[in-house]
Structures are given as C-alpha cells and as structure tokens.
C-alpha cells in the first residue's frame, strides 16, 4: 500500500474514500501490492473499478498502481479478458474529454505495461471508442509526454498486429503447401494403386485367356482322339474281315462296306426307216 499511499493527497475531500479503498483492496493483494493470482481477486478488482466515477481520480489512481505492481502476465491477461479492458477504455475516454493530463499519462503508462494481444485489441467497447483509436489520436496531443507515451504504445500495438498477421499468413501458406503435398502424394498413391490394379487385371485376363485356350486345346485333342478312334475302328472292322477268306470274298465284303456307285443305262439307238431308193 505504500506506493498508492504516496500518490494520494490525503488533504483532499477523498481522504476517507481512499482509506476505504485500502481496506477493500487488502484481501485481494499479495505481499508486494500486486493482484493475487485468483479469479475471485481479479473479478473483485474489476467490480471495484467499475464502481468508481471518473471524478474520483485519486481512487482510480490506486487501482492503476495495483496493476503497475502486478508483474505476472497471466494475471494481467485474465484481468483484460474478464472485463478490465473496457473499464480502462471508459476511464481513458473520460480523461480525454475532461482534459485530465495526469490521468491520461498514468493510464497510457498502464497500457504500456499490459500484455495486450490482437484479440484483446479487437474486443468491442460499449462506448464505441476503441483504446487503439484513442491512443492513435493522442500521438498528436499538445502535451509532449502524452505524445511520446502514446506513440510508443501505438507502435508497440501496431507491431503486435503486424506480427500476428504475418504469422497468420505464414500458417495459412504452410497449411496450403501441406494440403497440396498431401493431395500430390494421394494422387501418386492412387496412380500406383491404379497401376497395380491394372497389373492384377491384366494378370487375371491373361489367366482367364489361358484357361480358355487350354479348354479349346483339350476339346481339339478330344476331337482328334475321337476321329482317330473312329478311323481305327473302321480299319479294325476291315482287318477282321480279311483273315481265312479268299481274296474275292474279302474284296466283296469290303466292297459291300463301301457305298455303291451308280451305273448309267446304255443309250438306246433309235432305228430310222430307210428312204426309198437309198443304198444299203
């Protein structure tokens, strides 16, 4: 509490209110005066800050000094995400409208120490006045200290956004290259699969053709065997007729097995009557 106490003018009418702030803050602060690492402590600080009017700068300053003494980025990030970001934006807008230079300086210093991210910078604000836009406008402020502080903060935030955008594009490019590579590999695998499939199909067709050819060969061999058996049977029948018989009998029996040839009848010559006086 020492830092906060040194910053507060206890001769003002807010002395009792500031004293009460010390009592309210005591349960949520660590031994160094920073915010405790607990959701309840963070939410309580935001509740206390939201309850303060813009005119109570001494009280607001105590809360800003608590944030300055909080060195853990995780705690500060939770503070911004749970509602601290729009609260600070409301305070800055009030300082700008009331031309409270001391308040502007202290709050811009607070912004400089916060772990701001692109996601936090894009958070919508109910008043419509985004901290980024207000900080940018303060770069042209008449007060040189405010001008320098706001320029430093704005450039820092702009770098954060640029780096995130660059990282996003690189990630997108890597993803596109990966998908392209996977598609190419998938196409190659498919091509190999098709080639192997075609090889199997060709082998299957060749095997099928070999079976058909083998079947035809067997059928042709069977026909030749049947013709040979038929021929041998005929020869055997002929040979069975030949032993123990005369040539004439064998010849006649063989002739009987052969088809008989047709014989044409002898032409009949027609006798014409002789003319009278013709010589014989």
C-alpha positions in Angstrom: 0.0 0.0 0.0 3.0 2.3 0.3 3.1 3.2 -3.4 -0.6 4.0 -3.5 -0.5 6.0 -0.3 2.4 8.2 -1.6 0.3 9.0 -4.7 -2.8 10.2 -2.8 -3.2 13.7 -1.5 -4.8 12.9 1.9 -5.7 16.6 2.4 -8.4 16.3 -0.2 -12.1 15.5 0.4 -11.5 12.0 -0.8 -9.3 11.0 2.1 -11.9 8.9 3.8 -12.9 7.2 0.4 -9.2 6.4 -0.3 -8.8 5.0 3.2 -11.8 2.7 2.5 -10.1 1.7 -0.8 -7.2 0.4 1.1 -9.5 -1.8 3.2 -11.3 -3.1 0.1 -8.0 -3.9 -1.7 -6.2 -5.6 1.2 -7.9 -9.1 0.8 -7.1 -9.3 -2.9 -3.4 -8.1 -2.9 -0.2 -10.0 -2.5 2.6 -9.0 -0.2 4.2 -6.8 -2.9 1.0 -4.8 -3.5 0.1 -6.6 -6.7 -3.1 -8.5 -7.6 -3.4 -12.1 -6.3 -3.5 -14.9 -8.8 -7.1 -16.0 -8.3 -10.3 -15.5 -10.3 -12.1 -14.0 -7.3 -9.4 -11.4 -6.7 -9.4 -10.4 -10.4 -13.2 -10.2 -10.5 -13.3 -8.1 -7.3 -10.8 -5.6 -8.6 -12.8 -5.2 -11.8 -16.0 -4.7 -9.7 -14.3 -2.0 -7.6 -13.0 -0.2 -10.7 -16.4 -0.2 -12.4 -18.0 1.4 -9.3 -15.6 4.4 -9.4 -16.8 7.6 -11.0 -14.4 9.4 -13.4 -14.2 12.3 -11.0 -12.6 10.2 -8.3 -9.2 10.2 -9.9 -7.4 9.6 -6.5 -9.3 6.3 -6.2 -8.7 5.3 -9.8 -5.0 6.0 -9.4 -4.9 3.5 -6.5 -6.3 0.8 -8.8 -3.9 1.7 -11.6 -1.0 1.4 -9.2 -2.2 -2.0 -8.2 -2.0 -3.0 -11.9 1.5 -1.5 -12.1 2.7 -3.6 -9.2 1.2 -6.8 -10.8 4.1 -8.4 -12.7 2.6 -11.7 -13.7 1.4 -11.6 -17.4 -1.1 -14.4 -16.7 -2.9 -12.4 -14.1 -3.0 -9.2 -16.2 -4.3 -11.1 -19.2 -7.1 -12.6 -17.1 -7.8 -9.0 -15.9 -8.2 -7.8 -19.5 -10.3 -10.7 -20.6 -12.7 -10.7 -17.7 -13.7 -7.0 -18.2 -10.7 -4.9 -17.3 -10.2 -3.8 -20.9 -13.5 -1.9 -21.4 -13.2 -0.4 -17.9 -9.8 1.1 -18.8 -11.2 2.3 -22.1 -14.0 4.1 -20.3 -11.6 5.8 -18.0 -9.3 6.9 -20.8 -12.3 8.4 -22.7 -13.2 10.3 -19.6 -9.7 11.7 -19.1 -9.5 12.8 -22.7 -12.9 14.6 -22.6 -12.1 16.3 -19.3 -8.5 17.0 -20.4 -7.1 15.3 -17.4 -3.4 15.2 -18.5 -2.2 13.4 -15.4 -4.8 10.7 -15.7 -4.0 10.3 -19.4 -0.3 9.9 -18.7 -0.8 7.4 -15.9 -3.3 5.3 -17.9 -1.1 5.3 -21.1 1.8 4.1 -18.9 -0.6 1.3 -17.6 -1.4 0.3 -21.2 2.3 0.2 -22.0 2.9 -2.5 -19.3 -0.1 -4.7 -20.1 0.3 -7.9 -22.2 -2.0 -6.8 -25.0 -2.8 -9.1 -27.8 -4.5 -8.8 -31.2 -7.6 -10.5 -29.8 -7.8 -8.0 -26.9 -7.3 -5.0 -29.2 -10.2 -6.2 -31.3 -12.6 -6.5 -28.3 -15.7 -4.4 -28.8 -16.2 -1.5 -26.4 -19.7 -0.3 -25.5 -18.8 3.3 -25.8 -17.6 2.6 -29.4 -14.3 4.3 -28.7 -11.6 1.7 -29.0 -8.4 2.1 -27.0 -6.3 1.7 -30.2 -8.1 4.7 -31.8 -7.8 6.9 -28.8 -4.1 6.1 -28.4 -3.5 6.9 -32.0 -5.2 10.3 -31.7 -3.1 11.1 -28.6 0.0 11.0 -30.8 -0.9 14.5 -31.9 -1.6 15.7 -28.3 -0.2 19.1 -27.2 1.5 17.6 -24.2 4.9 16.2 -25.2 4.9 13.5 -22.6 1.5 12.2 -23.6 2.5 12.4 -27.3 5.7 10.4 -26.6 3.9 7.8 -24.4 1.0 7.3 -26.9 3.4 7.0 -29.8 5.4 4.3 -28.1 2.3 2.3 -27.1 0.7 2.7 -30.6 3.8 1.5 -32.3 4.0 -1.5 -29.9 0.4 -2.5 -30.6 0.9 -2.0 -34.3 3.9 -4.3 -34.2 1.8 -6.9 -32.4 -0.9 -6.8 -35.0 1.6 -6.9 -37.9 3.4 -9.9 -36.4 0.2 -11.8 -35.8 -1.0 -11.0 -39.4 2.4 -12.2 -40.7 2.2 -15.4 -38.6 -1.4 -16.0 -39.8 -0.4 -15.7 -43.5 2.6 -18.0 -42.9 0.4 -20.5 -41.2 -2.1 -20.3 -44.0 0.7 -20.8 -46.6 2.1 -23.8 -44.7 -1.4 -25.3 -44.5 -1.9 -24.7 -48.2 1.5 -26.3 -49.0 0.8 -29.2 -46.7 -2.6 -29.8 -48.4 -1.0 -29.5 -51.8 1.7 -32.0 -50.9 -0.9 -34.4 -49.4 -3.0 -34.1 -52.5 0.0 -34.8 -54.7 1.0 -37.8 -52.6 -2.5 -39.0 -52.6 -2.6 -38.7 -56.4 0.7 -40.6 -56.6 -0.7 -43.4 -54.3 -3.8 -43.5 -56.4 -1.7 -43.8 -59.6 0.3 -46.6 -58.1 -2.9 -48.3 -56.9 -4.3 -48.0 -60.4 -1.1 -49.4 -61.9 -1.1 -52.3 -59.5 -4.8 -52.8 -60.2 -4.2 -52.8 -63.9 -1.4 -55.3 -63.5 -3.7 -57.5 -61.5 -6.5 -57.1 -64.1 -4.1 -57.9 -66.9 -2.8 -61.0 -65.0 -6.4 -62.0 -64.4 -7.3 -61.6 -68.0 -4.2 -63.5 -69.1 -5.0 -66.3 -66.7 -8.6 -66.4 -68.0 -7.4 -66.4 -71.6 -5.0 -69.3 -70.7 -7.9 -71.2 -69.3 -10.0 -70.7 -72.4 -7.1 -71.7 -74.7 -6.4 -74.7 -72.5 -10.1 -75.7 -72.8 -10.0 -75.3 -76.6 -6.8 -77.3 -76.8 -8.4 -80.1 -74.8 -11.6 -80.0 -76.9 -9.5 -80.1 -80.1 -7.4 -83.0 -78.7 -10.6 -84.8 -77.8 -12.0 -84.4 -81.3 -8.8 -85.7 -82.8 -8.8 -88.6 -80.5 -12.4 -89.4 -81.3 -11.7 -89.1 -85.1 -8.6 -91.4 -84.6 -10.7 -93.9 -82.7 -13.4 -93.8 -85.3 -10.7 -94.4 -88.0 -9.1 -97.2 -86.1 -12.5 -98.8 -85.5 -13.1 -98.7 -89.3 -9.7 -100.2 -90.0 -10.2 -102.9 -87.4 -13.5 -103.9 -89.0 -11.8 -104.1 -92.3 -8.9 -106.2 -91.0 -11.3 -108.5 -89.2 -12.9 -109.5 -92.4 -9.6 -110.4 -94.2 -8.1 -113.4 -92.2 -9.1 -117.0 -93.5 -11.0 -116.0 -96.5 -10.3 -115.7 -100.2 -9.4 -112.5 -101.9 -12.6 -112.5 -103.8 -14.7 -112.9 -100.6 -12.8 -110.2 -98.8 -13.0 -107.9 -101.7 -16.7 -108.4 -102.0 -17.2 -107.8 -98.3 -15.1 -104.6 -98.4 -17.0 -103.5 -101.4 -20.2 -104.1 -99.5 -19.0 -101.7 -96.8 -18.2 -99.1 -99.4 -21.1 -97.0 -100.9 -22.2 -98.5 -104.2 -21.6 -96.4 -107.3 -24.4 -95.5 -109.6 -24.4 -97.1 -113.2 -25.9 -95.2 -116.1 -28.1 -97.3 -118.5 -26.8 -97.9 -122.0 -28.2 -95.4 -124.6 -30.8 -96.9 -127.0 -30.2 -96.2 -130.6 -33.4 -95.3 -132.4 -33.7 -97.1 -135.8 -34.9 -94.7 -138.6 -36.8 -96.0 -141.6 -34.9 -96.1 -144.8 -35.8 -93.9 -147.6 -36.9 -95.4 -150.9 -34.0 -95.8 -153.3 -31.4 -95.4 -150.6 -28.4 -97.6 -150.8 -27.8 -100.2 -148.2 
